[in-house]
Amino acid sequence: MSLDRDETIAEFGRVVNMTPAALRKWLATNESQSVGMTSEGEKVTAKGQGEAVGHQMGGRILEIKARKQAELTDNDLADMRKVIGYVHRPGKQRPGGDVTDTRWRHSLMNWGHDPLL
């Protein structure tokens, strides 16, 4: 089932729980740039191995968050739905124990969601 415009905006606001400033700061870190998968399906384990899809989407989230709701395009809404879907899937795969410094958390943070907030 596809979310309508208002539902998408509301759910995006819930799942993207990092502020734009916090997300921007996070995306600049080595940890952010050392996790995820590239669009070619290659695993990123270190900075400089290519940009992960999630890291790219983090930049896109910043663009979306900078817009007024009335300015959101169909492409923005489609990307917002991707973020919502991504955050809900790995959220169900939380590893046991302390997740503070895990690839799982770092990947979610690239998508604007910090599970520890």
Helices and strands as residue ranges (DSSP letters): H 5-15, H 20-27, G 32-34, H 53-65, G 69-71, H 74-91, H 103-110
